[in-house]
Amino acid sequence: MTDPTSDNTRKMRDFSRSLPMALLRAREAVMERFRPNLRANDVTDQQWRVLRALYDHGAMDLGDLAEICCLLKPSLSRIIRDLETRNLLLRKVDQKDQRRSVVSIKSGGRILIEKVGPHSEKRYNEIAKQFGSQELDDLYSKLENLIETLERLDNEKGA
């Protein structure tokens, strides 16, 4: 058993200052405002991300969709299968490359987005009102900057 007060443990930052945990707590605080509407429409967080990505970006292959939605491919495959069964999206084999699948949103998926979307926008407006529109814009900018910085560092390591 490790002594939590040992020298090695004390060199670690306090758990409350863990960036991954702070981001997870923020995500959960935000998502708690959106989940009731998603649940009322029988959609999970991940399914919503997939539908929104296809609604906004159009048809795309599974690799690109997994990346844009921050989902692992096995999870995405299950989500695609579920949404396909519900007639919300369509999966086709890419005519140019038979190994690839291309997914697109169907009219049922569009109808669902248009039903759920206005409720989501209300939540966004509430968050902006409570947190501050400028603060929210600043947060988006800081998060984008963090992502770009970490991706640049990863690219430099790989070069």
Secondary structure, 3 states (H helix, E strand, C coil): CCCCCCHHHHCCCCHHHCHHHHHHHHHHHHHHHHHHHHHHCCCCHHHHHHHHHHHHHCCEEHHHHHHHHCCCHHHHHHHHHHHHHCCCEEEEECCCCCCCEEEEECHHHHHHHHHHHHHHHHHHHHHHHHHCHHHHHHHHHHHHHHHHHHHHHHHHHHC
